[in-house]
Amino acid sequence: MSQFIRRPNQVFYGWWIVVAGMATMALSSGLFFTGFGFFFEPIRQTFGWSRTMLSGAYAVSRIQSAGMGPLVGYLIQKYEPRTVMTLAFIMFGLGFMLLSQTNSVLTFYLFFLILSTGADPPGFLSVMASINNWFNSNRSKAIGFAMLGLGVGGIIFPPILAYGLDNFSWRITSFVSGVFIIIVGTTISQLVRFNPEPYGYFPDGIQIKNESSEAVNSNIVQNQKTASPPELELKEAIRTRAFWIISIGHAQALLVIASASLHQVPFMEINLELSRNSVAQIVMILTAFNMFGQMFGGFLGDQLPKNILAAFTLLGHSLAMVILSISDSYLILILYAICQGLSWGIRTPVLTSMRGDYFGRGAFALIMGCSQGIAMLGMVLGPLVVGYVADNYSYPVGFNVMALLTAPGALLFLLLKKPGEQKSLSI
């Protein structure tokens, strides 16, 4: 009789996709989200630009990213993640190489947009869409392990960038970073596969024993569907309150992530007068706790209500910004790094797997792309507001504004219910 089995002596290929995802996140986090803050002050000093002007490039890139989300989701489903990721890493690396030749505000904005387009969202969406398809019961854990790359990148690259910027020019460091991204990124992209079924697998590594008839295969597929979440198309997902609560709550969290990623380094270097190496140590501590949070959040997300976990992480983000705003010693900065790292780490696999749990596999890339597009509003506003406030008032005031705007998102998540437990919006 045919039944579900797992291959005991063979690593489920889905875990190799998780490894590729970890490497992808490491490059994006270490050289863009976390790492680019190290280029901020050298570029500003070279050209004498204001923080608001530099933050504007980041804001414009997030607007572009928001608009690209649905398009990238469509391209992933049409051409599969491997192709999209390969082209994205080429753009990511090329952007850094072109950035090294910047000589005006116009070229800086243009080259930064090329860089940011490759860094996010194509790589992230490609990996998350693939992992969502390859895992069901282990989805949160798999996403959590892939997201460890955020921490790995944050630990590995900041000291390397700090060394490069201390011993070479920011232009040389930027160009070398671009070459490295293209070589490593296009290589790891080749590991990614979209769906398990063409390779003889079902989600979570379940295999078919005594595969002898179409009827048996049909029954197994039907059993898998029964164990899976409901499959919603994009237009159906958009009609649910869950889609909008997750998207808006995610945007509130990204207010903190984006503003802190871009402004925490110059704040510590200029306002607190820390050395670049000391700042790199704080970033490494933050990302180390981010890594722990990714693993912890992955396991918690498979055991506890995800909406409650998400609510606590938004409160954690808000508290972290308050702590950063009152920081006047290395010890308090460590406390900030721990709070921010844990909140970020736990939240990421929880929110990503939540979308798979609520909306299914069928249109995940499109739904994720649209939801991420809305969430990108937080990435747009956060750095821009903090940069403006820092130029006209102070960084601590800007950080407290982010805390006040983020905290209400916790209430949204506490009110969140799965689509099957609520009525759709009337549109």
C-alpha positions in Angstrom: 0.0 0.0 0.0 1.3 3.4 -0.9 2.0 5.9 1.9 3.9 9.0 2.9 7.6 8.4 3.8 10.7 10.5 4.3 14.0 9.6 2.8 16.2 8.8 5.9 19.6 9.0 4.2 19.0 11.9 1.9 18.9 15.6 2.8 15.5 17.1 1.6 16.4 19.5 -1.2 14.2 22.2 0.3 16.9 22.6 3.0 19.4 23.4 0.2 17.1 26.2 -0.9 17.1 27.4 2.7 20.9 27.5 2.6 20.7 29.5 -0.7 18.2 31.8 1.0 20.5 32.3 3.9 23.3 33.4 1.6 21.0 35.7 -0.3 19.8 37.4 2.9 23.5 37.7 4.1 24.4 39.6 0.9 21.4 41.9 1.0 21.6 42.6 4.7 25.4 42.9 5.1 26.0 45.0 2.0 22.7 47.0 1.7 20.3 47.1 4.6 23.0 47.1 7.4 26.1 47.8 5.5 25.2 50.8 3.4 25.0 52.9 6.5 28.9 52.7 6.6 29.0 54.5 3.2 26.6 57.2 4.4 29.0 59.6 6.2 32.0 59.2 3.8 29.8 60.0 0.8 28.2 63.0 2.7 31.6 64.3 3.6 32.9 63.9 0.1 30.1 66.0 -1.5 28.9 68.1 1.5 25.3 66.9 1.0 22.7 67.0 3.8 21.4 63.9 5.6 17.9 64.6 4.1 19.3 64.5 0.6 21.1 61.2 1.1 18.0 59.8 2.9 15.9 60.9 -0.1 17.8 58.4 -2.3 16.8 55.6 0.1 13.2 56.9 0.2 13.0 57.0 -3.6 14.4 53.4 -3.8 11.7 52.2 -1.4 9.0 53.8 -3.5 10.4 52.0 -6.5 10.6 48.8 -4.5 6.9 49.2 -3.4 5.9 49.5 -7.1 8.0 46.6 -8.1 6.6 44.1 -5.6 3.6 42.9 -7.7 5.7 42.9 -10.9 8.5 40.9 -9.2 5.9 38.4 -7.9 4.5 38.0 -11.4 7.9 37.5 -12.9 8.8 34.9 -10.3 5.6 32.9 -11.1 6.2 33.2 -14.8 10.0 32.7 -15.2 10.7 31.0 -11.8 12.9 32.4 -9.0 16.3 31.3 -10.3 16.2 33.5 -13.3 14.9 36.5 -11.4 17.5 36.1 -8.7 20.4 35.9 -11.2 19.4 39.1 -12.9 18.8 40.8 -9.5 22.3 40.0 -8.3 23.8 41.3 -11.5 22.0 44.6 -10.9 22.9 44.7 -7.2 26.6 44.3 -8.0 26.5 46.6 -11.0 24.9 49.3 -8.9 27.8 49.2 -6.4 30.3 49.4 -9.2 28.6 52.3 -10.8 28.1 54.0 -7.4 31.9 54.2 -7.1 31.9 56.6 -10.1 29.3 59.0 -8.6 30.1 62.7 -9.2 26.7 64.4 -8.7 23.3 64.0 -6.9 21.7 62.8 -10.1 24.2 60.0 -10.7 24.1 59.0 -7.0 20.3 58.7 -7.1 20.4 56.8 -10.4 23.1 54.3 -9.3 21.6 53.8 -5.9 18.3 52.9 -7.5 20.0 50.3 -9.7 21.8 48.9 -6.6 18.6 48.8 -4.4 16.5 47.3 -7.2 18.9 44.3 -7.3 19.2 44.1 -3.5 15.5 44.0 -2.8 12.8 42.8 -3.4 13.7 40.2 -6.1 16.1 38.1 -4.0 13.9 38.1 -0.9 10.7 37.4 -2.8 12.3 34.6 -4.8 13.6 32.8 -1.8 10.4 33.2 0.3 8.2 32.1 -2.6 10.3 29.0 -3.0 10.5 28.1 0.7 6.8 28.6 1.0 6.2 26.0 -1.7 8.7 23.5 -0.3 7.5 23.6 3.3 4.2 23.3 5.1 4.5 22.2 8.7 8.1 23.3 8.9 7.5 26.6 7.1 8.3 29.0 10.0 11.4 27.1 10.9 12.6 27.0 7.3 12.0 30.8 6.9 13.7 31.4 10.2 16.8 29.5 9.2 16.9 31.3 5.8 16.6 34.6 7.6 19.6 33.8 9.7 21.4 35.2 6.7 20.4 38.7 7.9 22.4 38.1 11.0 25.3 36.3 9.2 25.6 39.3 6.8 25.4 41.7 9.7 28.2 40.0 11.5 30.5 39.3 8.6 30.3 42.5 6.4 30.3 45.5 8.8 33.9 44.9 10.1 35.0 44.2 6.5 33.4 47.4 5.3 34.8 49.3 8.3 38.3 48.0 7.4 37.9 48.9 3.8 36.6 52.4 4.5 39.4 53.0 7.0 42.2 51.8 4.7 40.9 52.6 1.3 38.5 55.1 -0.3 34.7 54.5 -0.3 34.9 54.3 -4.1 37.3 51.4 -4.1 35.3 49.6 -1.3 32.1 50.1 -3.3 33.6 48.8 -6.6 35.1 45.7 -4.9 31.7 45.0 -3.1 30.0 45.0 -6.5 32.3 42.5 -8.1 32.0 40.2 -5.0 28.1 40.4 -5.2 28.0 39.4 -8.8 30.3 36.4 -8.4 28.7 35.0 -5.2 25.1 36.0 -5.9 24.8 34.5 -9.4 26.4 31.3 -8.1 24.0 30.7 -5.2 21.0 31.6 -7.4 21.5 28.3 -9.3 20.5 26.3 -6.2 16.9 27.6 -6.1 13.9 25.6 -7.4 10.3 26.9 -7.3 8.1 23.8 -6.7 9.0 20.4 -5.2 6.6 18.3 -7.2 8.6 18.3 -10.5 11.5 16.8 -8.6 9.5 14.0 -7.0 8.9 15.7 -3.7 6.0 17.0 -1.7 6.3 19.8 0.9 8.4 19.0 4.0 10.2 16.1 2.2 7.4 13.7 2.1 7.9 11.0 -0.6 5.7 8.4 -2.2 6.3 4.8 -1.4 5.3 2.2 -4.0 4.3 4.8 -6.5 2.2 2.6 -8.7 -0.9 4.3 -10.0 -2.4 7.6 -10.8 -5.2 7.0 -8.3 -2.7 6.7 -5.5 -0.8 9.8 -6.6 -4.1 11.7 -6.8 -5.1 10.6 -3.2 -1.7 11.7 -1.9 -1.9 15.1 -3.6 -5.5 15.5 -2.2 -4.2 14.6 1.3 -1.5 17.2 0.9 -4.1 19.8 -0.1 -6.3 19.0 2.9 -3.3 19.6 5.2 -2.4 22.8 3.5 -3.9 26.3 4.1 -6.7 27.5 1.8 -5.5 28.7 -1.6 -6.4 32.3 -2.3 -5.9 34.2 -5.5 -4.5 37.8 -5.3 -7.9 39.4 -5.7 -9.4 37.2 -3.0 -6.5 37.9 -0.6 -6.9 41.7 -1.1 -10.5 41.4 0.0 -9.6 40.1 3.4 -8.8 42.2 6.5 -5.9 40.0 7.2 -4.0 41.1 4.0 -4.3 44.8 5.0 -3.5 44.3 8.7 -0.4 42.3 7.9 0.7 44.8 5.3 0.1 47.9 7.4 1.6 46.3 10.5 4.6 45.3 8.5 5.0 48.9 7.2 5.0 50.2 10.8 7.8 47.8 11.7 9.8 48.8 8.7 9.6 52.5 9.8 12.0 51.4 12.5 14.1 49.0 10.5 14.8 51.4 7.6 15.4 54.4 9.7 17.7 52.6 12.2 19.6 50.8 9.4 20.4 54.0 7.6 20.8 56.4 10.6 22.1 54.4 13.5 25.7 54.4 12.2 26.0 58.2 11.6 24.2 58.8 14.9 26.8 56.7 16.8 29.7 58.1 14.9 28.8 61.8 15.0 26.5 62.3 18.1 28.1 59.8 20.4 31.6 60.1 18.9 32.3 56.4 18.7 35.0 55.0 16.4 33.9 53.2 13.2 35.2 49.9 14.8 33.1 50.5 17.9 30.0 51.1 15.8 30.7 48.0 13.8 30.7 46.0 17.1 27.3 47.4 18.1 26.0 46.4 14.6 27.5 42.9 15.1 25.8 42.5 18.5 22.5 43.6 17.0 22.7 41.1 14.1 23.9 38.3 16.4 20.7 38.7 18.4 18.8 39.0 15.1 20.2 35.6 14.2 19.1 34.1 17.5 15.7 35.7 17.0 15.4 34.2 13.6 15.9 30.7 15.0 13.8 31.3 18.1 11.0 33.0 16.0 11.0 30.2 13.5 10.3 27.6 16.2 7.9 29.8 18.1 6.0 30.6 14.9 5.2 26.9 14.4 4.0 26.5 18.0 2.3 29.8 19.1 -0.3 32.2 17.6 1.7 34.3 15.1 -0.4 37.4 15.5 0.5 37.7 19.2 4.2 37.1 18.5 4.0 39.9 15.8 2.4 42.3 18.3 5.2 41.8 20.8 7.9 42.4 18.2 6.4 45.7 17.2 6.4 46.8 20.9 10.0 45.6 21.0 10.9 47.8 18.0 9.3 50.8 19.6 11.2 50.2 22.9 14.5 49.8 21.0 14.1 53.2 19.4 13.4 54.9 22.7 16.5 53.2 24.1 18.6 54.4 21.2 17.3 58.0 21.6 18.5 58.1 25.2 21.8 56.3 24.6 24.8 58.0 26.1 27.1 55.0 26.8 28.3 51.8 25.1 26.3 49.7 27.6 23.0 51.3 26.7 23.8 50.9 23.0 24.3 47.2 23.7 20.8 47.1 25.3 19.4 48.8 22.2 21.1 46.2 20.0 19.7 43.3 21.9 16.1 44.7 21.9 16.2 45.6 18.3 17.9 42.4 17.2 15.5 40.1 18.9 12.4 42.0 17.8 13.6 42.1 14.1 14.7 38.5 14.2 11.5 37.0 15.6 9.2 39.2 13.5 10.6 38.3 10.1 9.9 34.6 9.9 6.6 35.1 11.7 5.2 37.6 9.3 6.5 35.8 6.2 5.2 32.4 7.2 1.9 34.0 8.3 1.2 35.0 4.7 1.7 31.4 3.6 -0.5 30.1 6.4 -3.3 32.6 5.6 -3.2 32.7 1.8 -1.6 29.4 0.6 0.9 28.5 -2.1 -0.9 29.1 -5.4 -0.4 32.9 -5.7 2.0 33.4 -2.8 4.6 35.3 -4.9 2.0 37.8 -6.2 0.3 38.2 -2.8 3.7 38.6 -1.0 4.8 41.1 -3.6 1.7 43.2 -3.2 1.8 43.0 0.6 5.5 43.9 0.6 4.8 46.8 -1.8 2.4 48.3 0.8 4.9 47.6 3.6 7.6 49.4 1.7 5.8 52.7 2.6 7.5 52.3 6.0 10.9 51.9 4.3 10.1 55.1 2.4 9.0 57.3 5.2 11.2 56.1 8.1 14.6 57.2 6.8 13.3 60.4 5.2 11.5 61.6 8.4 14.4 60.8 10.7 16.9 62.5 8.3 14.7 65.6 8.1 14.3 65.7 11.9 18.0 65.2 12.4 18.8 68.1 10.1 16.4 70.4 11.8 16.2 69.1 15.4 18.1 66.0 16.5 18.5 62.3 15.9 16.9 61.4 19.3 13.7 63.3 18.4 13.5 61.4 15.1 14.0 58.1 16.8 11.2 58.8 19.3 8.9 59.8 16.4 9.5 56.3 14.9 8.7 54.7 18.2 5.4 56.5 18.5 4.4 55.6 14.9 5.3 51.9 15.3 3.7 51.0 18.6 0.0 51.1 17.5 0.8 48.3 15.1 0.8 45.9 18.0 -2.9 46.5 18.5 -3.6 45.7 14.8 -1.9 42.3 15.1 -3.8 41.5 18.3 -7.1 42.0 16.4 -5.9 39.9 13.4 -7.8 36.7 12.5 -7.3 34.2 9.7 -9.3 34.8 6.5 -11.6 31.8 7.2 -12.5 33.3 10.6 -13.6 36.7 9.2 -15.7 38.3 6.6 -14.1 39.6 3.4 -14.1 43.3 2.9 -16.9 44.6 0.6 -15.1 46.2 -2.4 
